[in-house]
């Protein structure tokens, strides 16, 4: 093996990295177990105590210098379907942005164009809203320029005037929409942090105005919806001087000390007078000393040594130089600020608000409290609507700054506010968090303001976005949602664990049974491959989900395919009389091209799924893609290193590549496979026609919520339920809208799917549908129905999913066509491969209505599309191996025609085809039995796909080449006078020289 040293070094580095990151997972699980032990009293777990323990170690070292926070960031996380929680896809509405840029124009053509664009987007979700608006404007405005609507004071900074072209106006709107999405992203990222969940995720969906948010472990979906969809609230407030608030904080500290002293003294002390309680408070001057002590920036210092002598409040003010607390103590401070003592002691116009970002001092993170001076009516002197623009810039001295502009009315109020606060701070508050509190240097007129400070460039960009958040309202709406209860997550973990373990055991037993000692080496490579996949997932911070586990199980089944190819080749070389070492070298060498080609096609599918898929499909694609790379390393290189080490210098080593049972299996086959191609063509056509006719009779394909939009609920009962009876009972509550009720993994669990109000994605509609469901379930109140999970897909996003699914399938087939053409240099090979793969997809689709006829009612959803593309990958792998053997035979036997080598090639690869079919089939069958209801549709599609994929690679793909290229070649050679007496059914003698 060439470059053996480099491969060994690479393997060791990758192994070390995977072990390093997986060890973080081990450490994290240990901390969580300690938290559970700490919070468990008398066999009962106190969730509050458990969270308190985790909060206390969040910033504390738990593994060398690494804090628990850093460990959590590096561990292998679990997705929502395994942990419970909430997944939300939000769409930023461009309609309000366009309306605001127009100055809320009342122009009839403008408003009709907005309405027409909204309607058009329902059927053209892939087209940007601004393009649809521009088309509608041209139809409704009779040549009137857009500048007549958008040339206003609001858009002066965008260089839009009355002479601006329509293209320029639309370009400015596009830019503003994009910036609004960025602002929404930043605002929502801040809001997501408020939930206090571990490993929250927020990301933009490429090419759309959508944001995906995942919140593991949240237990209040209504709160999440309200907080995520609420408008950004930007306000400008005056700030108290620290010497003004000092007496109030000292008084509050005394109250807390007195309360603590009474609590420690016990019930007997409860009868003492207030004077006694105050006397028991001890030294109450420490907080006053802290507030009087000034830091370098003139702000009061919170000296930790003084804090230790004071009460509960003083002990929390540990931020050097400022009035702030350690990040881990924010929950304790919030508890004090919301206490009855704080409400009674602090004036109603004093609001202590947290700064938006923490400050790091001596490797500790602190959050500052800003004393904002509120008005009694709660109305700020200035609101965010007065900000006309804000942008990051570099000042004259090269320091980052933010330039803010205001509307004329806002500028007048800002001038008055700054004049009254020279030398004092003014707080800019976004959603009750202080994003900046600069000191006013002088009175500011005209509304143009430069905000400077200790900013990094990224800080000024964030602040500019935050200031603009209050300028243009960009409402968000939930277009997709899934809520998974923790009990369902626990079940999913068990199902995923059992199916994974069963899959591993079955594959390992089969390989050892079939290949003997070489099979055991393949088992070692398989375990190493699983280790690598999990390690790489941890390195990239990718959460493991149930579809991800499906991808892992599938990778286990297909990863042995490379070893099967290699071992079959080695057995052939041994049969040809080569020695053990030479046979091993030749086997690995000759199998490499087929392994490489099959891995490339699978990786192509993983990339397409990862790019176009969302949520569960993306997770599956990531695991599949990683698995392709790690399988190549483990099967091609690691297994070879082990085998070469075992047989080194010993030609008589008892290394076996077969057992007594498998030694003569599939040998000397001479099936006339291509001779049966017309029977296969007929069977496939009949099966597809029957399936699609049944689909039509059944009212169309059984599409899931992903493809048709709507809402779905998983409901548990305390006894076995009959799905049809429940459907009849609850249908009137949904006003006879589309309804489907079926058992979901257990006889006492139902999945209820409805299209009621599917077009309405508002929170009001969500509440109406839940109310209708609860109304329908009232008839079963004695059976204790409980909604365990919910999901919603809006009509718009359902259209997008359908479009991207078709696009994914088309791009996959196109990519495979191009790659096969590149590798095999004849278009007939590419055409045959694509036709066979499309045939496989049609067979799988047709199998669903046929299964429905027999009571197996499975939905076609995003996971189904992933299964369909995976079947294409599996079938292509098999086809590529056969193509590779045909190419090899033609090169070594140039006098033979395609028709003469096709059957021998199919027969010589038959053993590999059947072994790979067996391993993958067993794995997906185990997934079908143990993987749970979530993956039932996927695993059923895979079972059908593995059967028909194997069938098509033998009876469809290669025979099509014979009917196109092969027959033509035979005629041309006959015309040239060559002897081509071999027929497709014959088995000509082939040269098997080791070239």
N, C-alpha and C positions, 0 to 999 in steps of 0.2 A: 504494500500500500504506500503510495507516494505521499509526501508531506505528513508522515505519521506523527512526527514531533509537534508540528503545528496543530494537528487535530487533537492530540492529547492535551496540549496546553489550552486550546480553546474549550475543550470539554471540562477541564479542571476549573477554568475561570467561570464558565456558566454554572457549573455545579456549586461552586463556592458562593456565587451571587444568589442562586436560588435557595441554598441552605440558609444564607444570611437573612433573607427576607422572610422565609418561612419560620425562622426562629423567632422573629418579631411576632408572628401570629401565635406561636406557642407562649411567648411572654404575655401577650395581651390576654389570651384565654386564662392564664394563671391569675392575672390581676382581677379579671371579671369573676373568677371562682372565689377569690378572697373577698370580693365585694358581696357576693351572695352569702358566703359564710358569715360575714360581719353583720349582714342585715337579716339573717334568719334567727328567729327566736321562737323556741317551742315548736319548731317545724313549720313556722309561717314566715314567708318572705315579706319584709317591709320594703316596698319599691322605693319609697322616699329615702330610707336609710342606705339602700344599695346605691342610689344615685348620688347621695351625699358622700359616700366613700369614694366613688369614682371622681367626683368633683374635687375632692381633697387631694387626690394624687394626679390630677390632670396636668399640673405643671411640675410635679415632683419627679425626680429620677426614679425609675423602676427597673432599669437595666443599664448598668454603668452610668454614663452621662446622659442617656436617653430618657426623656420624660415620657409619661404615659401618653401624652398627646402625640409625640413623635412616633411612639410605637404604634399607636392606632392608625396613623397616617401610612405606615409601611406594612401593615398586616394584610392578609387576604380577607377582604370583607365579604359579607353576605348581602345579596340583593333583597329587594322588598318581598319577593315571593317566597324567600326562605326565612325572612326575619319579621315580616309584617311592616306595615307603614303605608305611605301614600306616594303615588306617582302622578304628576300633573303636567300636562302640556298646555301652556298659555300662548295665546295669540295676541299680539299688540295690534290694536285696531288702527289702521291708517286713516279711516274716515274722519275721525275727530281731529287728527293732525292736519289734514287738508282743510277741514272746515275752519280750524283756528288760524291757519296761515292766510285764509281768505278774509280774516276779520269777521267771521261768522256772517258771511255774505247772504243776503236774502234773494239774490238773483235767481229767478225761476229756472233758467237753463243750467246754472251751476248746481242747484239742489237736485234737479232731475238727473243730471249727469252722475252725481254721487249715488243716487238711488239705483240708476241703471247699472253702474259699475258694481255695486254690491250684489245685485241680482245676477249679473254676468259671472261674478266670481264663484258662484255656487256650482257652475258647470265648467269653469275655466280656472280651477284653483292653482294651476301651474303658472298662470300669467300674472305678473305683478299688478297690484291694484291700480297703481298710477297709470299703467299702460291702458287698462280698461277704462279708467276715468278719462284719459285723453281721447280715446276712441268715441266714448259717449258724448264728450264735449263737442267734438267735430260734428256729430249728428244733430245735437240739440241747439248749438249756438249759432248756426248759420254763418260761419266764417268769422265770428267775433273772437278777438284774441284773448287768450287766458290772462294776459297782462292787465286787462281791464278789471279783472277780479283780484289779482294778487299784487298789483303795484300799490302798496300801502306802507305806512310807517313801520309796521311789523317786519316787513321784508326788505327794508333799506340795506341792512347789513348783508343781505344775500345778493345785492346788486341787481335787484329786480326793479325795473321801472316800466313806464307805460309803453316803451318801445321794445321791450324784451320779447323774443320769439317764444312760441309755444314750447319748443324743444328746451330752451333755457329754463323756462318756468317749471316744466316737468322734471328737469334735472335737479333744480333746487328742491322740489318737493321730494324727489327720491332721496336726496342727501339728508333732508330733515327727517324723513321716515326712518332711514338707517340710524341716524343719531338718536332718534327717539327710542328705537329698539335697544341701543347701547345703554341709554339712560335707564330704561326699564330694567335691563339686566343688572345694572349696578344697584338700583334701588331694591330689587327683589333679592339680590345677593345679601344685602344688609338685613332685609326682613327675614330671610331664611335662617340667618344666624340667631335670630331671636328664639327660635323653637328649641334650641339647646339639644338637638339630636346629634348623635354621633354620625360622622361622615355624611353630612348632607351634600347633595350634588345639584348644581344648576349649570346648564350649558345651552348655548344657542344651537338651533337646528339649522344647518347650512342651507343657504338659498331661500330661507323663509323668514317670516317675521315671528317665528315661534321660539319659545323658551321651554326647555324640559327641566323639571325640578323633581328630585327624589328626596323624600324625608323618611328615613327608616325609623320605625318605632313610634311615630306620632299616633296619638289616640284621640284627637279631636279634629276630625276632618272639616267640620263647619268653621272652626277658628282658622284653619289653614286657608280655606276658600276666601273668607272675608279679608284676611290679611294680605293674601296674594293679589286680590282683585281690587283692593282699595286704591283710591287715587293718591299719588305722592303729595305730601303736604309740606311745602317749604314756607318757613316763617322767619322773620327777623325780630329779635327781642333785645331789649337792654339787659345788661348783666350787673348784678349786685357787686359792690366792693366787698372784699373779704372781711375788712374790719366791721362792715355793717352786719354781716351774717354771723360773725364770731359769737356774740352773746346768745344768739338763738341755738347754735350748735352746742355751746357749753351747757346751756339749760337742758337741752335734749339729752346730753351725755349724763347729766346729774339724774335725770328721770330714769334713765336706763340702769344707772348704777344702783339707784334706790330700789328699783324693781328687782334687780338681780340679788341685792342684799336680802330683801324680804323673802324671795324664793329660796335662798340658801338657808335662812334662819328657820324656815318651816312654818307650820300653821300657827304656832304660839306667837310668832312675831307679827301675824296679820292684824292683831288688835292694836299695835303701836300707832302713835300719831304720825302725821306727815312730817313733823319736826324731827321725830326720832329717826324716821326713814332717811331724811335728808342728811342727818348727822352720820348715819351709817354709811353714807356714800363714799366717804374717804376723800382723797385729794381730787378735787374737781378742777384744778387749775391747769392740769397737763394739756388738755385740749386747747385752752386759751393760749398756752405757751406755743403750741404748735401753730396756731393760726397767726400769732404775732410774728413768728419767725419767718423771714423772707428768703426766698431762693434767689438765684442769680437773675431770674427774669422778673423779679419783683413780686412774684406770687408767693403766697404763704407756703411754708414748708411743713410737711407732715413727718416729723422726726420719729423714727421707730422706737428709739429708747424712751422718749417721752410717752409715746403711745402705750407702751407696755404698763405705764403707771396709771393710765386713765381707765375710763369705762369702756363699754362695748363699742361705742362709736369711735373713740380715740384709738382703740386697738386696730381698727380697720383702716384708718387713714395712714397708710404706710408708704405712700408714693413720695419719693424724695423731691422736694422743691415745689410740689403742687398738691392741691386738694384732690387726692385720688386714692384708689385702693388696688391691691393686687387683683389680677383678673380672676383668680380662683375664688376671691371673696365677694364678687359682685352680687351673688345671690343672697349672701348674708346682709349686705348693705341694703339691697332692695327690700328685704324683710323688715329692716329697721325703718326705712323711709316710708313704708306702707303701714307701720304700726300705729296704734291709737295714740301713743306718746308723741310721735312725730306730728300727727295731725293736730294735736292739742298745743304743741309747742311752737312749731314753725308757722310763720305768717302765711296766709293763703296766697299771697303774691310771690312767694319764694318757691321755685321749682328747681330741684337739683337734677339736672339732666346729664346723662352719660355722653361723653364724646364718642364720635362714630368709630374711631380706630384706636387700638391700644398703643401705648408707648413702651418701648423696651429700654430698661435701665438696668445695667449690671446683670444682663441675661434674665431679668425678671420682667414680665409684662404687666403694665398697670393701665387702668382706665380712669381718666380724669372726670370729676364731677364739676359741671359748670353751673353756678347759681344764677339762673335766669329770672329776671323780674317780670312776672306775669301780670296782666291786667285782671281786674276783678271779673270782667265779663268774658275773659279768655280770648279776646280778639287781639291779634298781634298788631303792632304799629304798621307793619308792612307784611304783605303776603307774597308768595312766590310768583303770582301772576304779573307783578310789576317788572320782573326780569325779562328784558327783550332779547338779550344774548349774553353768553359767557364763553370765554375761550382761554385756553392755556397759551402762555407766551413767555418769552425771555425778556427781562427788563434791560435797562441800559448797562447795568453791571454784569449782565449775563446770568442773573439769578432767575429761576423759574417764578412766574407770577400768574395770577388769574385776572383777566380784564373783564369786568362786568358792566353791562349797559342796562339802563332802565327805561321804561316808558316815560313820557312827559309827566304824567300825574305821579308816577312812582318816584321820579327824580326829585319832585318838590317835597314829597314826604321824607325821602332819604336825606335831603339837605337839612331839613329841620331836625331829624333824628341824630345825624352826625354832629350837628352844631351843639346839641345838648349833651353829647357824650365824648367830647374831646378828652383824650387821655384815658378813656375807659374802653372796656370791651363791648362789642356788639356781637351777639350770638346768631349764627345762621343755622337754623334748626330744620332738619329734614326727618319727617316721621318721628318726631320727639327725640332725635339724636342730634347732637351738635356736630355738624360737619366742619365748622370753623368758627373761631371766636376772636377775630382780629381786634387790635387796639386802634381806635380812631385817632389819626394823627392831626387831622384838621377837618374843617367843614367841607363837605363835598357837594358841589353844585353840578347840575347838568346830568347827573345820573351815571357818568362814567367813572368807574372805581377800579383802582389797582389794589389787589390783595396780595401781600407779600408775607413771607415768613420762612421757616425752616422747611421749605418744600423740596421734594424730589420732583422730577418731571412728571412721574406717574401720579403724584399727589395732586398737582395742578390740573391734570387731565380729569381725574376723579372729581375734584371740587367743581370744575367747570360743568361736568355732567350733572352733578348734584344741584347746582344753582339753576341749571336749565330745566330741571325736573318739574319745577313749578310753573314754567312758562307756557308749555303746550300740553294740554291733557292728552295722554295716550292710554286710554282704557284698555285693560286686558280682559280677555274672556277665556274660560277653560274650555278647550276643544277636545281634550282627552284626559281621562282621569281613571285611576285605579286605586282602590283602597283594599289592603290585604290585612285581615286580622292576624294577631300573633299566633293564635291556635292553628290557623291554616298554614302559617309559615313553619311551625314546628312539624306539622304533618309532612309538609313538602321536604323538609330536611331529612326526615326518616325515609320517605319514598326515594329521594335522590341518593341517600346513603346506601339503602338496600339494593337499589337497581345497579349502582356503581360497583358495589362489592360483588354482586352476583355476576355482573358482566365480566369483571376481572377474573374471577374464579373459573368461569366457564371457558374463557379464552385460554387461560394458563393450562387448564387440564387438557383442553383439546390439542394445544401445541405440543405439550409433553407427550400426549398419547400418540400423536401422528408423526412427530419428528424425533422423538427420543431425546438424546442429550442436546442436540441442536435446538430442540423445542424449548428446553430449559433455559438455554442462552437467550432465546427470543423472549421468554417470560421475564428474564432479568432486564432485558432492554425495554420491555413494556412497562415494568414498574419504574424504571429510570425515566421513561418518557412521561409518565403521570406526574412524577416528582418535578420534572422540568416544567410541565404545563402549569402546575399550581404555583411554582416558584416565579415563573414569568408573569402570571396574572398578578401575583403579589407585588412584583417589582413595578408594574405599570399602574398599580392602584385600581385594578379592575375587579369589581365585585363579582363573586360567583353566584349565578342565578340558576333557576331550574332549567331554562333552556341552555344555559352554559353547561350544566351537568349533562344534558342531552348531547351537547357537542362533545363533551369529554368522553362519554360512553361511546359515541360514534367514532371518535378518534381512536379509541382503544381497539375497536373492531377493524378499522381500516389500517391502523399502524402495523398490524401483523402482516398485512398484505405484502409489504416490502420484504419482510423476512421469508414469506412464502415464495415470492418470486426468486429470491436468492437461493433458498434451499432447494427449490425445484431445479434450478439451473445447476447447482452443485451435484445433485443426484444424476442429472443428465451427463455431466462431464465424467462422473465416476463410472457410469455405464459405458461411456466411450473409452474407458481404460486409462484415464489419467490418474496420477497419484493423488493422495489426499491434499497435499499443499497446493499443487497445481490446479486441482479441481476447485478448491476454495477460492484461489485467486481468479480463475477464469469465471466462476459462477458469479462472484461479486462484480466483476468487470462487465460481463455480458448482460447482467440484469439492470445495470445502472441507468441505461437510456430509458427503459420502460418505466422504472421507478421515478426518474426525473420528470418525464412527460406527464405521468399520472398525478404527481404532486403539483405541477404547474397548473393543470386544469382545475384541481381542487382549490388551490390558492386563488385562482381567478374568481371562482364562485364565492369564496370567503370575502374577497375584496369588494365584490359587487354587493353582496349582502350587507357588509359593514358600511358601505357608503350610502346605500339607499334605504337600508332598514332602520328601524327605530326600536328602542326599548328591548324587548326580549329577542328579536331577530338579530339586533346588533350584538347582544351578548353571545348568542350562539355563534355568530360569524367570527367574533374575536377569539373565542375558544377554538373554533375550527381552524382559523388561520395560524394561531400559535401552535396548535397540534400538528399541522402540516410540517412546520419547520422543525419542531422537536422530534417528530417521528423520523424525519429524514436523517437527523443527526444520530438518533439512538439506533435505528434499524440498519442504516447503511454503514455507519462508522463504529459506533460503540460495540455492536454485536460482532463486527469483524475483529476489532481489537481483542475481544474476549476469546473468540475462537482461535485466532492466530496465536495468542498467548498460550492457550491450552494445548495446541498441537505443535508448537515450536520445536523443531529438531527431531520430531518423532513421526515418521511416515506411517508407523503402525499404531498410532494412538487410537484408542477405541471410541473416537468421536463418531456418533451415528447421526444420520440425517433421515432415518426412517425407523420404523419398528416392524415387528413380525407381521402385524396386521396391515400396515400401510405400504410395505416394501413393494409389493406387486400390484397395488391398487392403481387403476387408471393407466396401466402399462399396455403397450401394443394396441391402442385403440384405433379403430378404422371406421368411424361413423361417417356416413354420407350426410353430413350436416347441411351443406348448402343444397343438397338434393331435395330437402324437405322445406325449402324456402317458400314455395308457393302455398303450402299448407299453413305455414306461419303467417304469410301475408293475409290469407283469408281469415284465420283465427283473429288476428289483431283487428282487422276491419270490422268483423262481426261484433267483437267485444266492445269496441269503441262506439259503434252505432247503437248497440243495446243500451250502453251506459248513458249516452246523450239523449236517447229517446226517453228513457226512464227519468232523466233529469227534467226534461220538458214536461212530462206527465206529472211529476212531483211539484211542479210550479217553479222550476228553476233551481240553480245550485243552492245548497244549504250554506249560505254565507254567514260568517260570524259577524259580530258587532264591528270588528275592524274594517270590514268591507261595506257594510250597509248603514253604519251609524246606529246609534241607540244606546240603551243602558242595560247592563246585566247585573244581577245580584245573586250571590250564593247564600242560601238560607238553610240553616240547620233546624231540625225538629227533634222532638224527643221520642219519635217512633217512626217506623217505616211509612213512607208516603207514596201514594200513587200519583205519578206526575200528571196524567191526563185529568184526574179528578181535580187536582189543585188548579190546573189551567182553566177548567170550566168554571170554577168558583171565582177566580180573580179576574177573568177576562172582562166582565162588565165594568170593573173599576178602571180599566184602561180604555174604556169607550170603544171596545172592539178593534183597537189598533193591533198591529202585528205583535204576536205573543208566542213565545216558545218556552215550555217548561220540561226539563228532563232531569233524570237522576245524575248526580255529579260525584262519582267516586264512592258513594255510600248510600244505602237504601233510605237513610234518614236525612239526606242532604240533596237539595234541589238547586239547579241553576235556572233562574227566571230571566229571560231576555225579552225586552219589549222595544218596539219602535215608537211608542207613545211619546209625542213631543220631541221626536228625534231631531227635527229641524231647529228646535229652540235650544240653544246652548247656555242660556242664562241660568244663574243660581235659582231664580224663581221657578223655572221649569224643572230643575233638579228636585227642588222641594216638592213640587206638585206630583212628580212621578213617585217619589218615596211615599208621599201621603196616599197616593192611589194604591201602591203596593201594600202599605200597612192596612188600608181599608179592606183590600181583598183578603188579607191574611187574618182579619178579625174572626172569620169563620173557623179558624184553626187556633184560636187563642189558647185552648186547652192543651194544644200540642207544643206550646212554648216556642214559636218561630223566632229565630234570631238571625239578623243579617250579618254574615261573617265577612263578606267582602263585596265591593261594588266596583263597577268599571263603566266608563262612559266614553264614547267616541262620537264626536260631532260629525255632521254630514260632510262638512268641508274636508276635514282630515281623512274621513273614510274615502272620499274621492281621491285624495292624494295618495293614500295607501294603495288603492287599486291601480292608479296610474304608475306609481313606482314599482309595483309588483310586476306589471306587464313589461315595464321598461327593464327591470332586472332580468326577467326571463329572456327578453330579446337581446340584451347586451351579452348575456352569458352564451347564448347560442352563436352570436356573431363573434365573440372572442374565441370560442372554441373552433369555429370555422377558420378563422385567420391563423390560429396557432397550429392546427392540424395541417393546413396548407403549407405553412412555413416548415414544419418538421418532415412532412411526407411528400411534398412537392407535386402533388396531383390534386386537382380540385375535386375529383370523384371521391377521394378519401374524406375530404371535408364535408362534401355534400351528403355522403352516406352517414357520416357521424351525426350531423345536425338533424337529418331526417329521423334517424333512429332515436335520438334524444327527444325530439319533439314527439315522436311516437310514444316514448316512455311517459312523458308528461300527460299526454292524452289518456293513456291507459290508467294512470293513477287517478286522474280526474274522473274517468268513467267508473272506476271501482267504487267511488263514494256513493253515487245513487244506487248502484247494485247492492252495496252493503246496507244501504238504507232500506231496501226492499226486504231484507232479512232482519230488520230491527236494530242494526248498528248505525246509529244516527250521529255522525261526526260532522263538525262544522269545518268550513274552509276559511281560515284566518291567516294572519301573518306567519304564524308558526307552520301552517300548512305550506305556504310559499317557500319557507326555508327548507321544509322536507322535500318539496318538489325539486328545488335546485340541488339539494344534497343527493337526491336520487340521480339527477343528471350527472353529477360529479362521479358517483359510484359507477354508473353505467359507462361513463367516458373512460374511467380508469381501466375497466375490463376491455373496452374496445381498443384503447391505446396499446395494451399488452399484445393483443392479437395483431394489430397493425404492425407493431414492432417485429413480431415473429415473421410475418409475411415479408416485410422488407428484408429481414435477415436471410430468409430462404431464397429470395429473388437475387440478392447480391452474391450468395454462395453458389447459386445454380442459375447462371444467366441464360442458359438455353431453355429453361422451363418458363411457361407462361403463368400468369396470375391464376388462371383456372386450374392449373395443375398443382399449385402449391397451397391453394386456399384451404382445402380439407385437411391436409397434413398440418398446416399451421393451427387450425382450430383444434385438431385432436391433440397436438403436442402441448397446447396451453390449457387443455380441458381440466387437467388436475388442479392447476392454479385457480382456474375459474371456479371450480366447485368448492375448493377449500376456502377461498375468500368469501364465496357466497355463504358457506356454512357458518363461518365465524361471525360475519356481519349480521346474518339472519338471526343467529342465536342471541346476539347482543340486543338487537332492536326488539326481539320477542320478549326478552327479559324487561326491557324498558316499557313495553306495552303492558306487561303484567304488573310490574312493581313501580313504574314511574309516576303513577298518579293520574288523575283525570286531566290535569293541565296539559300533559304531554300525550294524551291518548290519541288525539287526532294526528299528531306528528308521528308517533310510533306506528300507527296503522298505515299511514301513507308510506312510511319507510319499509314496512313489511311488504306491502304490495310492490313498491318501487324496487326493492332488492330482488324480488322474484322476477319481475318483468325486465329489470335492467340486465340481469344475467341472461335471460331469454333473448333480449334484443341484440346483445353483443354477439351472440352465437348465430341467431336466425334472421336478423334484420340488417344490422350495420354492414357486415362483411359481404353477405349475399347481394346487397344493393350495388356494391362496387363490382361484383361479378357481372351483374345485369347491365351495368353501364360501361365500365372500362374493360373488364375482363373479356367479354364477348367480342368487343371491338378489336382488342389486341389479338385474339385468336384468329379472327378473320384476316387481319392485316398480315399475320405471320404465314397463314396458309397461302395467301395471295403471293407472298414472297418466296414460296416454295419450301418453307421450313416444315419440319416434322413436329406436329403438335397433336400427337395421337392421344395424349393423356386427357381424360375427361374429368369433370369436377368430382365425380364419384370415385375415380381411381386414386391409388396411393403410390405415385411414382417414387422411385428411389432417389433420395435427396442426399447431396453431399453435406456432411456435417464436419467438414474440416475445421480445425481450430485456428482460424485466421486471426 
